[in-house]
Amino acid sequence: MGSWSEQQEVKKEVKEKEKTSRETLGKFFYDLAKISFTALVVGSVVSVATQQEKVENWVLILIG
């Protein structure tokens, strides 16, 4: 019976490791999305701040 319980422990550890791996990968992609969005917003603001007379920048910001 000791062999069966050891196998169950190993399976449990593998599942736990896979779960942790998926959570970490999910956090990575979520952080990547936040960084991309921030870069988009900052780029738009800088674009508008440096060239205020261009209406095209405002239209692109509103559409985007």
PQR file of N, CA, C, O and H, with PARSE charges and radii, in Angstrom:
ATOM      1  N   MET A   1       0.807  -1.196   0.000 -0.4000 1.5000
ATOM      2  CA  MET A   1       0.000   0.000   0.000 -0.0000 2.0000
ATOM      3  C   MET A   1       0.854   1.265   0.000  0.5500 1.7000
ATOM      4  O   MET A   1       0.363   2.325  -0.387 -0.5500 1.4000
ATOM      5  N   GLY A   2       2.065   1.190   0.404 -0.4000 1.5000
ATOM      6  CA  GLY A   2       2.926   2.362   0.442 -0.0000 2.0000
ATOM      7  C   GLY A   2       3.216   2.896  -0.948  0.5500 1.7000
ATOM      8  O   GLY A   2       3.348   4.105  -1.138 -0.5500 1.4000
ATOM      9  H   GLY A   2       2.464   0.328   0.718  0.4000 1.0000
ATOM     10  N   SER A   3       3.316   2.003  -1.919 -0.4000 1.5000
ATOM     11  CA  SER A   3       3.598   2.407  -3.291 -0.0000 2.0000
ATOM     12  C   SER A   3       2.458   3.246  -3.871  0.5500 1.7000
ATOM     13  O   SER A   3       2.688   4.237  -4.565 -0.5500 1.4000
ATOM     14  H   SER A   3       3.209   1.021  -1.765  0.4000 1.0000
ATOM     15  N   TRP A   4       1.212   2.823  -3.569 -0.4000 1.5000
ATOM     16  CA  TRP A   4       0.054   3.552  -4.094 -0.0000 2.0000
ATOM     17  C   TRP A   4      -0.019   4.971  -3.532  0.5500 1.7000
ATOM     18  O   TRP A   4      -0.300   5.917  -4.268 -0.5500 1.4000
ATOM     19  H   TRP A   4       1.026   2.019  -3.006  0.4000 1.0000
ATOM     20  N   SER A   5       0.227   5.118  -2.259 -0.4000 1.5000
ATOM     21  CA  SER A   5       0.166   6.454  -1.643 -0.0000 2.0000
ATOM     22  C   SER A   5       1.299   7.349  -2.154  0.5500 1.7000
ATOM     23  O   SER A   5       1.130   8.561  -2.287 -0.5500 1.4000
ATOM     24  H   SER A   5       0.454   4.349  -1.661  0.4000 1.0000
ATOM     25  N   GLU A   6       2.448   6.740  -2.438 -0.4000 1.5000
ATOM     26  CA  GLU A   6       3.558   7.520  -2.995 -0.0000 2.0000
ATOM     27  C   GLU A   6       3.215   8.017  -4.391  0.5500 1.7000
ATOM     28  O   GLU A   6       3.543   9.149  -4.747 -0.5500 1.4000
ATOM     29  H   GLU A   6       2.585   5.756  -2.330  0.4000 1.0000
ATOM     30  N   GLN A   7       2.557   7.177  -5.183 -0.4000 1.5000
ATOM     31  CA  GLN A   7       2.145   7.571  -6.528 -0.0000 2.0000
ATOM     32  C   GLN A   7       1.134   8.715  -6.458  0.5500 1.7000
ATOM     33  O   GLN A   7       1.179   9.637  -7.273 -0.5500 1.4000
ATOM     34  H   GLN A   7       2.290   6.257  -4.894  0.4000 1.0000
ATOM     35  N   GLN A   8       0.232   8.656  -5.493 -0.4000 1.5000
ATOM     36  CA  GLN A   8      -0.753   9.722  -5.328 -0.0000 2.0000
ATOM     37  C   GLN A   8      -0.078  11.035  -4.940  0.5500 1.7000
ATOM     38  O   GLN A   8      -0.482  12.102  -5.403 -0.5500 1.4000
ATOM     39  H   GLN A   8       0.196   7.907  -4.831  0.4000 1.0000
ATOM     40  N   GLU A   9       0.931  10.963  -4.107 -0.4000 1.5000
ATOM     41  CA  GLU A   9       1.693  12.146  -3.712 -0.0000 2.0000
ATOM     42  C   GLU A   9       2.387  12.766  -4.921  0.5500 1.7000
ATOM     43  O   GLU A   9       2.383  13.985  -5.093 -0.5500 1.4000
ATOM     44  H   GLU A   9       1.260  10.097  -3.731  0.4000 1.0000
ATOM     45  N   VAL A  10       2.981  11.917  -5.753 -0.4000 1.5000
ATOM     46  CA  VAL A  10       3.685  12.395  -6.946 -0.0000 2.0000
ATOM     47  C   VAL A  10       2.700  13.067  -7.896  0.5500 1.7000
ATOM     48  O   VAL A  10       2.995  14.127  -8.448 -0.5500 1.4000
ATOM     49  H   VAL A  10       2.985  10.927  -5.613  0.4000 1.0000
ATOM     50  N   LYS A  11       1.531  12.457  -8.091 -0.4000 1.5000
ATOM     51  CA  LYS A  11       0.516  13.049  -8.967 -0.0000 2.0000
ATOM     52  C   LYS A  11       0.060  14.396  -8.423  0.5500 1.7000
ATOM     53  O   LYS A  11      -0.125  15.351  -9.179 -0.5500 1.4000
ATOM     54  H   LYS A  11       1.291  11.596  -7.643  0.4000 1.0000
ATOM     55  N   LYS A  12      -0.117  14.465  -7.127 -0.4000 1.5000
ATOM     56  CA  LYS A  12      -0.557  15.707  -6.494 -0.0000 2.0000
ATOM     57  C   LYS A  12       0.491  16.810  -6.689  0.5500 1.7000
ATOM     58  O   LYS A  12       0.146  17.954  -6.987 -0.5500 1.4000
ATOM     59  H   LYS A  12       0.034  13.690  -6.513  0.4000 1.0000
ATOM     60  N   GLU A  13       1.759  16.461  -6.519 -0.4000 1.5000
ATOM     61  CA  GLU A  13       2.835  17.432  -6.698 -0.0000 2.0000
ATOM     62  C   GLU A  13       2.905  17.921  -8.145  0.5500 1.7000
ATOM     63  O   GLU A  13       3.126  19.107  -8.391 -0.5500 1.4000
ATOM     64  H   GLU A  13       2.038  15.532  -6.277  0.4000 1.0000
ATOM     65  N   VAL A  14       2.718  17.014  -9.094 -0.4000 1.5000
ATOM     66  CA  VAL A  14       2.758  17.389 -10.514 -0.0000 2.0000
ATOM     67  C   VAL A  14       1.615  18.344 -10.836  0.5500 1.7000
ATOM     68  O   VAL A  14       1.814  19.344 -11.525 -0.5500 1.4000
ATOM     69  H   VAL A  14       2.538  16.051  -8.894  0.4000 1.0000
ATOM     70  N   LYS A  15       0.414  18.038 -10.337 -0.4000 1.5000
ATOM     71  CA  LYS A  15      -0.735  18.917 -10.571 -0.0000 2.0000
ATOM     72  C   LYS A  15      -0.504  20.291  -9.968  0.5500 1.7000
ATOM     73  O   LYS A  15      -0.832  21.310 -10.576 -0.5500 1.4000
ATOM     74  H   LYS A  15       0.252  17.226  -9.776  0.4000 1.0000
ATOM     75  N   GLU A  16       0.060  20.311  -8.772 -0.4000 1.5000
ATOM     76  CA  GLU A  16       0.327  21.576  -8.098 -0.0000 2.0000
ATOM     77  C   GLU A  16       1.359  22.397  -8.872  0.5500 1.7000
ATOM     78  O   GLU A  16       1.224  23.614  -8.998 -0.5500 1.4000
ATOM     79  H   GLU A  16       0.326  19.483  -8.278  0.4000 1.0000
ATOM     80  N   LYS A  17       2.382  21.729  -9.384 -0.4000 1.5000
ATOM     81  CA  LYS A  17       3.418  22.407 -10.164 -0.0000 2.0000
ATOM     82  C   LYS A  17       2.840  22.981 -11.454  0.5500 1.7000
ATOM     83  O   LYS A  17       3.171  24.102 -11.838 -0.5500 1.4000
ATOM     84  H   LYS A  17       2.492  20.740  -9.281  0.4000 1.0000
ATOM     85  N   GLU A  18       1.970  22.212 -12.130 -0.4000 1.5000
ATOM     86  CA  GLU A  18       1.343  22.688 -13.364 -0.0000 2.0000
ATOM     87  C   GLU A  18       0.434  23.884 -13.090  0.5500 1.7000
ATOM     88  O   GLU A  18       0.390  24.832 -13.874 -0.5500 1.4000
ATOM     89  H   GLU A  18       1.701  21.301 -11.819  0.4000 1.0000
ATOM     90  N   LYS A  19      -0.286  23.835 -11.977 -0.4000 1.5000
ATOM     91  CA  LYS A  19      -1.168  24.938 -11.611 -0.0000 2.0000
ATOM     92  C   LYS A  19      -0.358  26.206 -11.361  0.5500 1.7000
ATOM     93  O   LYS A  19      -0.726  27.284 -11.827 -0.5500 1.4000
ATOM     94  H   LYS A  19      -0.250  23.065 -11.339  0.4000 1.0000
ATOM     95  N   THR A  20       0.720  26.080 -10.643 -0.4000 1.5000
ATOM     96  CA  THR A  20       1.588  27.226 -10.371 -0.0000 2.0000
ATOM     97  C   THR A  20       2.169  27.779 -11.662  0.5500 1.7000
ATOM     98  O   THR A  20       2.260  28.994 -11.839 -0.5500 1.4000
ATOM     99  H   THR A  20       1.020  25.204 -10.264  0.4000 1.0000
ATOM    100  N   SER A  21       2.559  26.892 -12.556 -0.4000 1.5000
ATOM    101  CA  SER A  21       3.117  27.315 -13.842 -0.0000 2.0000
ATOM    102  C   SER A  21       2.084  28.099 -14.657  0.5500 1.7000
ATOM    103  O   SER A  21       2.409  29.134 -15.240 -0.5500 1.4000
ATOM    104  H   SER A  21       2.485  25.905 -12.412  0.4000 1.0000
ATOM    105  N   ARG A  22       0.842  27.609 -14.699 -0.4000 1.5000
ATOM    106  CA  ARG A  22      -0.213  28.309 -15.441 -0.0000 2.0000
ATOM    107  C   ARG A  22      -0.507  29.672 -14.828  0.5500 1.7000
ATOM    108  O   ARG A  22      -0.711  30.648 -15.549 -0.5500 1.4000
ATOM    109  H   ARG A  22       0.579  26.768 -14.225  0.4000 1.0000
ATOM    110  N   GLU A  23      -0.528  29.741 -13.498 -0.4000 1.5000
ATOM    111  CA  GLU A  23      -0.792  31.017 -12.828 -0.0000 2.0000
ATOM    112  C   GLU A  23       0.310  32.026 -13.137  0.5500 1.7000
ATOM    113  O   GLU A  23       0.035  33.197 -13.396 -0.5500 1.4000
ATOM    114  H   GLU A  23      -0.362  28.947 -12.913  0.4000 1.0000
ATOM    115  N   THR A  24       1.546  31.565 -13.109 -0.4000 1.5000
ATOM    116  CA  THR A  24       2.674  32.452 -13.388 -0.0000 2.0000
ATOM    117  C   THR A  24       2.630  32.954 -14.828  0.5500 1.7000
ATOM    118  O   THR A  24       2.877  34.133 -15.082 -0.5500 1.4000
ATOM    119  H   THR A  24       1.769  30.613 -12.900  0.4000 1.0000
ATOM    120  N   LEU A  25       2.320  32.074 -15.760 -0.4000 1.5000
ATOM    121  CA  LEU A  25       2.226  32.469 -17.165 -0.0000 2.0000
ATOM    122  C   LEU A  25       1.081  33.450 -17.371  0.5500 1.7000
ATOM    123  O   LEU A  25       1.213  34.403 -18.139 -0.5500 1.4000
ATOM    124  H   LEU A  25       2.119  31.117 -15.553  0.4000 1.0000
ATOM    125  N   GLY A  26      -0.033  33.231 -16.699 -0.4000 1.5000
ATOM    126  CA  GLY A  26      -1.165  34.152 -16.781 -0.0000 2.0000
ATOM    127  C   GLY A  26      -0.810  35.526 -16.257  0.5500 1.7000
ATOM    128  O   GLY A  26      -1.171  36.538 -16.858 -0.5500 1.4000
ATOM    129  H   GLY A  26      -0.141  32.457 -16.075  0.4000 1.0000
ATOM    130  N   LYS A  27      -0.104  35.568 -15.141 -0.4000 1.5000
ATOM    131  CA  LYS A  27       0.331  36.858 -14.573 -0.0000 2.0000
ATOM    132  C   LYS A  27       1.259  37.585 -15.549  0.5500 1.7000
ATOM    133  O   LYS A  27       1.170  38.801 -15.719 -0.5500 1.4000
ATOM    134  H   LYS A  27       0.190  34.746 -14.653  0.4000 1.0000
ATOM    135  N   PHE A  28       2.148  36.822 -16.183 -0.4000 1.5000
ATOM    136  CA  PHE A  28       3.085  37.421 -17.136 -0.0000 2.0000
ATOM    137  C   PHE A  28       2.348  38.091 -18.285  0.5500 1.7000
ATOM    138  O   PHE A  28       2.650  39.232 -18.632 -0.5500 1.4000
ATOM    139  H   PHE A  28       2.220  35.834 -16.045  0.4000 1.0000
ATOM    140  N   PHE A  29       1.376  37.389 -18.884 -0.4000 1.5000
ATOM    141  CA  PHE A  29       0.647  37.963 -20.010 -0.0000 2.0000
ATOM    142  C   PHE A  29      -0.237  39.130 -19.578  0.5500 1.7000
ATOM    143  O   PHE A  29      -0.421  40.076 -20.343 -0.5500 1.4000
ATOM    144  H   PHE A  29       1.131  36.462 -18.602  0.4000 1.0000
ATOM    145  N   TYR A  30      -0.782  39.079 -18.377 -0.4000 1.5000
ATOM    146  CA  TYR A  30      -1.578  40.189 -17.859 -0.0000 2.0000
ATOM    147  C   TYR A  30      -0.694  41.425 -17.683  0.5500 1.7000
ATOM    148  O   TYR A  30      -1.092  42.529 -18.057 -0.5500 1.4000
ATOM    149  H   TYR A  30      -0.632  38.310 -17.756  0.4000 1.0000
ATOM    150  N   ASP A  31       0.493  41.248 -17.118 -0.4000 1.5000
ATOM    151  CA  ASP A  31       1.416  42.363 -16.955 -0.0000 2.0000
ATOM    152  C   ASP A  31       1.873  42.896 -18.312  0.5500 1.7000
ATOM    153  O   ASP A  31       2.039  44.105 -18.477 -0.5500 1.4000
ATOM    154  H   ASP A  31       0.816  40.351 -16.814  0.4000 1.0000
ATOM    155  N   LEU A  32       2.075  42.017 -19.269 -0.4000 1.5000
ATOM    156  CA  LEU A  32       2.466  42.431 -20.612 -0.0000 2.0000
ATOM    157  C   LEU A  32       1.374  43.279 -21.249  0.5500 1.7000
ATOM    158  O   LEU A  32       1.671  44.272 -21.913 -0.5500 1.4000
ATOM    159  H   LEU A  32       1.941  41.035 -19.134  0.4000 1.0000
ATOM    160  N   ALA A  33       0.123  42.902 -21.057 -0.4000 1.5000
ATOM    161  CA  ALA A  33      -1.000  43.672 -21.585 -0.0000 2.0000
ATOM    162  C   ALA A  33      -1.068  45.051 -20.922  0.5500 1.7000
ATOM    163  O   ALA A  33      -1.340  46.047 -21.593 -0.5500 1.4000
ATOM    164  H   ALA A  33      -0.118  42.096 -20.517  0.4000 1.0000
ATOM    165  N   LYS A  34      -0.825  45.114 -19.620 -0.4000 1.5000
ATOM    166  CA  LYS A  34      -0.842  46.405 -18.920 -0.0000 2.0000
ATOM    167  C   LYS A  34       0.262  47.317 -19.444  0.5500 1.7000
ATOM    168  O   LYS A  34       0.045  48.515 -19.630 -0.5500 1.4000
ATOM    169  H   LYS A  34      -0.605  44.305 -19.075  0.4000 1.0000
ATOM    170  N   ILE A  35       1.431  46.760 -19.679 -0.4000 1.5000
ATOM    171  CA  ILE A  35       2.549  47.554 -20.184 -0.0000 2.0000
ATOM    172  C   ILE A  35       2.254  48.064 -21.592  0.5500 1.7000
ATOM    173  O   ILE A  35       2.537  49.221 -21.906 -0.5500 1.4000
ATOM    174  H   ILE A  35       1.608  45.787 -19.528  0.4000 1.0000
ATOM    175  N   SER A  36       1.690  47.212 -22.434 -0.4000 1.5000
ATOM    176  CA  SER A  36       1.351  47.625 -23.801 -0.0000 2.0000
ATOM    177  C   SER A  36       0.329  48.756 -23.790  0.5500 1.7000
ATOM    178  O   SER A  36       0.466  49.732 -24.528 -0.5500 1.4000
ATOM    179  H   SER A  36       1.459  46.272 -22.179  0.4000 1.0000
ATOM    180  N   PHE A  37      -0.687  48.621 -22.958 -0.4000 1.5000
ATOM    181  CA  PHE A  37      -1.713  49.658 -22.868 -0.0000 2.0000
ATOM    182  C   PHE A  37      -1.113  50.971 -22.365  0.5500 1.7000
ATOM    183  O   PHE A  37      -1.428  52.037 -22.893 -0.5500 1.4000
ATOM    184  H   PHE A  37      -0.799  47.828 -22.359  0.4000 1.0000
ATOM    185  N   THR A  38      -0.263  50.900 -21.362 -0.4000 1.5000
ATOM    186  CA  THR A  38       0.380  52.097 -20.829 -0.0000 2.0000
ATOM    187  C   THR A  38       1.240  52.772 -21.883  0.5500 1.7000
ATOM    188  O   THR A  38       1.222  53.997 -22.004 -0.5500 1.4000
ATOM    189  H   THR A  38      -0.008  50.034 -20.933  0.4000 1.0000
ATOM    190  N   ALA A  39       1.990  51.994 -22.643 -0.4000 1.5000
ATOM    191  CA  ALA A  39       2.829  52.562 -23.697 -0.0000 2.0000
ATOM    192  C   ALA A  39       1.967  53.235 -24.763  0.5500 1.7000
ATOM    193  O   ALA A  39       2.342  54.286 -25.282 -0.5500 1.4000
ATOM    194  H   ALA A  39       2.004  50.999 -22.545  0.4000 1.0000
ATOM    195  N   LEU A  40       0.837  52.655 -25.092 -0.4000 1.5000
ATOM    196  CA  LEU A  40      -0.069  53.241 -26.065 -0.0000 2.0000
ATOM    197  C   LEU A  40      -0.601  54.580 -25.567  0.5500 1.7000
ATOM    198  O   LEU A  40      -0.626  55.557 -26.315 -0.5500 1.4000
ATOM    199  H   LEU A  40       0.532  51.801 -24.670  0.4000 1.0000
ATOM    200  N   VAL A  41      -1.020  54.626 -24.321 -0.4000 1.5000
ATOM    201  CA  VAL A  41      -1.563  55.864 -23.756 -0.0000 2.0000
ATOM    202  C   VAL A  41      -0.485  56.935 -23.673  0.5500 1.7000
ATOM    203  O   VAL A  41      -0.719  58.081 -24.058 -0.5500 1.4000
ATOM    204  H   VAL A  41      -1.000  53.832 -23.713  0.4000 1.0000
ATOM    205  N   VAL A  42       0.678  56.577 -23.182 -0.4000 1.5000
ATOM    206  CA  VAL A  42       1.761  57.556 -23.059 -0.0000 2.0000
ATOM    207  C   VAL A  42       2.171  58.062 -24.439  0.5500 1.7000
ATOM    208  O   VAL A  42       2.404  59.258 -24.612 -0.5500 1.4000
ATOM    209  H   VAL A  42       0.868  55.646 -22.870  0.4000 1.0000
ATOM    210  N   GLY A  43       2.262  57.176 -25.414 -0.4000 1.5000
ATOM    211  CA  GLY A  43       2.612  57.596 -26.770 -0.0000 2.0000
ATOM    212  C   GLY A  43       1.589  58.545 -27.350  0.5500 1.7000
ATOM    213  O   GLY A  43       1.946  59.504 -28.034 -0.5500 1.4000
ATOM    214  H   GLY A  43       2.073  56.205 -25.273  0.4000 1.0000
ATOM    215  N   SER A  44       0.324  58.291 -27.085 -0.4000 1.5000
ATOM    216  CA  SER A  44      -0.731  59.173 -27.579 -0.0000 2.0000
ATOM    217  C   SER A  44      -0.668  60.541 -26.921  0.5500 1.7000
ATOM    218  O   SER A  44      -0.821  61.566 -27.585 -0.5500 1.4000
ATOM    219  H   SER A  44       0.034  57.512 -26.529  0.4000 1.0000
ATOM    220  N   VAL A  45      -0.444  60.552 -25.626 -0.4000 1.5000
ATOM    221  CA  VAL A  45      -0.374  61.819 -24.900 -0.0000 2.0000
ATOM    222  C   VAL A  45       0.824  62.636 -25.374  0.5500 1.7000
ATOM    223  O   VAL A  45       0.705  63.846 -25.565 -0.5500 1.4000
ATOM    224  H   VAL A  45      -0.320  59.719 -25.086  0.4000 1.0000
ATOM    225  N   VAL A  46       1.944  62.012 -25.561 -0.4000 1.5000
ATOM    226  CA  VAL A  46       3.132  62.724 -26.039 -0.0000 2.0000
ATOM    227  C   VAL A  46       2.895  63.252 -27.442  0.5500 1.7000
ATOM    228  O   VAL A  46       3.291  64.372 -27.762 -0.5500 1.4000
ATOM    229  H   VAL A  46       2.041  61.029 -25.406  0.4000 1.0000
ATOM    230  N   SER A  47       2.264  62.466 -28.263 -0.4000 1.5000
ATOM    231  CA  SER A  47       1.969  62.875 -29.626 -0.0000 2.0000
ATOM    232  C   SER A  47       1.093  64.126 -29.641  0.5500 1.7000
ATOM    233  O   SER A  47       1.343  65.060 -30.403 -0.5500 1.4000
ATOM    234  H   SER A  47       1.942  61.555 -28.002  0.4000 1.0000
ATOM    235  N   VAL A  48       0.085  64.136 -28.811 -0.4000 1.5000
ATOM    236  CA  VAL A  48      -0.821  65.286 -28.748 -0.0000 2.0000
ATOM    237  C   VAL A  48      -0.122  66.487 -28.115  0.5500 1.7000
ATOM    238  O   VAL A  48      -0.321  67.617 -28.560 -0.5500 1.4000
ATOM    239  H   VAL A  48      -0.119  63.378 -28.192  0.4000 1.0000
ATOM    240  N   ALA A  49       0.679  66.263 -27.102 -0.4000 1.5000
ATOM    241  CA  ALA A  49       1.342  67.365 -26.400 -0.0000 2.0000
ATOM    242  C   ALA A  49       2.363  68.070 -27.288  0.5500 1.7000
ATOM    243  O   ALA A  49       2.553  69.280 -27.165 -0.5500 1.4000
ATOM    244  H   ALA A  49       0.840  65.344 -26.741  0.4000 1.0000
ATOM    245  N   THR A  50       3.011  67.343 -28.167 -0.4000 1.5000
ATOM    246  CA  THR A  50       4.043  67.964 -28.999 -0.0000 2.0000
ATOM    247  C   THR A  50       3.465  68.621 -30.248  0.5500 1.7000
ATOM    248  O   THR A  50       4.056  69.558 -30.785 -0.5500 1.4000
ATOM    249  H   THR A  50       2.857  66.361 -28.267  0.4000 1.0000
ATOM    250  N   GLN A  51       2.312  68.139 -30.715 -0.4000 1.5000
ATOM    251  CA  GLN A  51       1.712  68.688 -31.932 -0.0000 2.0000
ATOM    252  C   GLN A  51       0.230  68.954 -31.683  0.5500 1.7000
ATOM    253  O   GLN A  51      -0.628  68.217 -32.170 -0.5500 1.4000
ATOM    254  H   GLN A  51       1.832  67.378 -30.279  0.4000 1.0000
ATOM    255  N   GLN A  52      -0.062  69.987 -30.939 -0.4000 1.5000
ATOM    256  CA  GLN A  52      -1.436  70.247 -30.520 -0.0000 2.0000
ATOM    257  C   GLN A  52      -2.324  70.719 -31.671  0.5500 1.7000
ATOM    258  O   GLN A  52      -3.538  70.523 -31.631 -0.5500 1.4000
ATOM    259  H   GLN A  52       0.635  70.586 -30.543  0.4000 1.0000
ATOM    260  N   GLU A  53      -1.745  71.325 -32.675 -0.4000 1.5000
ATOM    261  CA  GLU A  53      -2.568  71.871 -33.745 -0.0000 2.0000
ATOM    262  C   GLU A  53      -3.113  70.816 -34.702  0.5500 1.7000
ATOM    263  O   GLU A  53      -3.986  71.122 -35.515 -0.5500 1.4000
ATOM    264  H   GLU A  53      -0.758  71.485 -32.707  0.4000 1.0000
ATOM    265  N   LYS A  54      -2.621  69.585 -34.623 -0.4000 1.5000
ATOM    266  CA  LYS A  54      -3.081  68.539 -35.534 -0.0000 2.0000
ATOM    267  C   LYS A  54      -4.310  67.831 -34.958  0.5500 1.7000
ATOM    268  O   LYS A  54      -4.265  67.252 -33.873 -0.5500 1.4000
ATOM    269  H   LYS A  54      -1.912  69.337 -33.962  0.4000 1.0000
ATOM    270  N   VAL A  55      -5.387  67.894 -35.703 -0.4000 1.5000
ATOM    271  CA  VAL A  55      -6.639  67.267 -35.296 -0.0000 2.0000
ATOM    272  C   VAL A  55      -6.560  65.751 -35.493  0.5500 1.7000
ATOM    273  O   VAL A  55      -7.266  64.998 -34.822 -0.5500 1.4000
ATOM    274  H   VAL A  55      -5.424  68.365 -36.585  0.4000 1.0000
ATOM    275  N   GLU A  56      -5.714  65.315 -36.397 -0.4000 1.5000
ATOM    276  CA  GLU A  56      -5.587  63.890 -36.691 -0.0000 2.0000
ATOM    277  C   GLU A  56      -5.217  63.086 -35.434  0.5500 1.7000
ATOM    278  O   GLU A  56      -5.729  61.987 -35.223 -0.5500 1.4000
ATOM    279  H   GLU A  56      -5.141  65.927 -36.942  0.4000 1.0000
ATOM    280  N   ASN A  57      -4.336  63.635 -34.613 -0.4000 1.5000
ATOM    281  CA  ASN A  57      -3.932  62.941 -33.389 -0.0000 2.0000
ATOM    282  C   ASN A  57      -5.115  62.743 -32.452  0.5500 1.7000
ATOM    283  O   ASN A  57      -5.274  61.667 -31.876 -0.5500 1.4000
ATOM    284  H   ASN A  57      -3.920  64.529 -34.784  0.4000 1.0000
ATOM    285  N   TRP A  58      -5.937  63.757 -32.294 -0.4000 1.5000
ATOM    286  CA  TRP A  58      -7.118  63.657 -31.430 -0.0000 2.0000
ATOM    287  C   TRP A  58      -8.103  62.613 -31.965  0.5500 1.7000
ATOM    288  O   TRP A  58      -8.690  61.843 -31.205 -0.5500 1.4000
ATOM    289  H   TRP A  58      -5.809  64.631 -32.762  0.4000 1.0000
ATOM    290  N   VAL A  59      -8.268  62.609 -33.289 -0.4000 1.5000
ATOM    291  CA  VAL A  59      -9.185  61.632 -33.890 -0.0000 2.0000
ATOM    292  C   VAL A  59      -8.666  60.206 -33.658  0.5500 1.7000
ATOM    293  O   VAL A  59      -9.437  59.311 -33.313 -0.5500 1.4000
ATOM    294  H   VAL A  59      -7.792  63.234 -33.907  0.4000 1.0000
ATOM    295  N   LEU A  60      -7.360  60.003 -33.848 -0.4000 1.5000
ATOM    296  CA  LEU A  60      -6.795  58.677 -33.623 -0.0000 2.0000
ATOM    297  C   LEU A  60      -6.929  58.236 -32.171  0.5500 1.7000
ATOM    298  O   LEU A  60      -7.183  57.061 -31.902 -0.5500 1.4000
ATOM    299  H   LEU A  60      -6.734  60.730 -34.128  0.4000 1.0000
ATOM    300  N   ILE A  61      -6.764  59.153 -31.246 -0.4000 1.5000
ATOM    301  CA  ILE A  61      -6.920  58.817 -29.824 -0.0000 2.0000
ATOM    302  C   ILE A  61      -8.349  58.430 -29.531  0.5500 1.7000
ATOM    303  O   ILE A  61      -8.595  57.445 -28.834 -0.5500 1.4000
ATOM    304  H   ILE A  61      -6.559  60.107 -31.465  0.4000 1.0000
ATOM    305  N   LEU A  62      -9.299  59.191 -30.053 -0.4000 1.5000
ATOM    306  CA  LEU A  62     -10.708  58.899 -29.788 -0.0000 2.0000
ATOM    307  C   LEU A  62     -11.134  57.570 -30.414  0.5500 1.7000
ATOM    308  O   LEU A  62     -11.923  56.832 -29.824 -0.5500 1.4000
ATOM    309  H   LEU A  62      -9.100  59.990 -30.619  0.4000 1.0000
ATOM    310  N   ILE A  63     -10.625  57.266 -31.586 -0.4000 1.5000
ATOM    311  CA  ILE A  63     -10.959  56.002 -32.246 -0.0000 2.0000
ATOM    312  C   ILE A  63     -10.301  54.833 -31.514  0.5500 1.7000
ATOM    313  O   ILE A  63     -10.921  53.794 -31.288 -0.5500 1.4000
ATOM    314  H   ILE A  63      -9.984  57.866 -32.066  0.4000 1.0000
ATOM    315  N   GLY A  64      -9.039  55.023 -31.151 -0.4000 1.5000
ATOM    316  CA  GLY A  64      -8.277  53.960 -30.519 -0.0000 2.0000
ATOM    317  C   GLY A  64      -8.746  53.678 -29.142  0.5500 1.7000
ATOM    318  O   GLY A  64      -8.201  52.801 -28.472 -0.5500 1.4000
ATOM    319  H   GLY A  64      -8.535  55.867 -31.335  0.4000 1.0000
TER
END
